[in-house]
């Protein structure tokens, strides 16, 4: 009986050591090694965006709506609104993620959308009817870095005027930050605001 117990204990300890090495060392190292393969390392490291001086300025996966020091001279492109913002066009609380969970006929939601439309139209100097839907509706995550090409185009004139960059140059930067449909037919074309604002800052 004691011999059998000893053998079983020894076998259990050997399995513990083997699986600790496999699952605790070999597997993590293998995953890390695969993540360093060229073409994968950027995504594995968080899709970090760097500024002109090489310092990290954000991630292309997370949209952070910038706050201008002078709202009357706002040089940035803006993301979609966030349900976690303290006001209708305020910056998202990046410590949380999620939508508002309000239905399309919720009075608070429709009022917020109407307020956003007026504020954005005023900021961009256009008729409220020209403000695209994604400019006034929050994404499911609240941290979406992408906007529609229509919303990006709406902001081009203001950004060019405030930064002093030629409109054609700003248009090119928008094009550089744009992506088409996945596989050519899934989803909609998008513009990554985080990448675009980093490029605008570098171009100034």
HELIX and SHEET records of a PDB file:
HELIX    1   1 UNK A    2  UNK A   21  1                                  20    
HELIX    2   2 UNK A   22  UNK A   26  3                                   5    
HELIX    3   3 UNK A   27  UNK A   35  1                                   9    
HELIX    4   4 UNK A   41  UNK A   44  1                                   4    
HELIX    5   5 UNK A   71  UNK A   73  5                                   3    
HELIX    6   6 UNK A  107  UNK A  124  1                                  18    
HELIX    7   7 UNK A  128  UNK A  130  5                                   3    
HELIX    8   8 UNK A  133  UNK A  135  5                                   3    
HELIX    9   9 UNK A  149  UNK A  163  1                                  15    
HELIX   10  10 UNK A  167  UNK A  176  1                                  10    
HELIX   11  11 UNK A  193  UNK A  203  1                                  11    
SHEET    1   A 2 UNK A  48  UNK A  50  0                                        
SHEET    2   A 2 UNK A  56  UNK A  59 -1                                        
SHEET    1   B 3 UNK A 146  UNK A 147  0                                        
SHEET    2   B 3 UNK A 190  UNK A 192 -1                                        
SHEET    3   B 3 UNK A 178  UNK A 179 -1                                        
END                                                                             
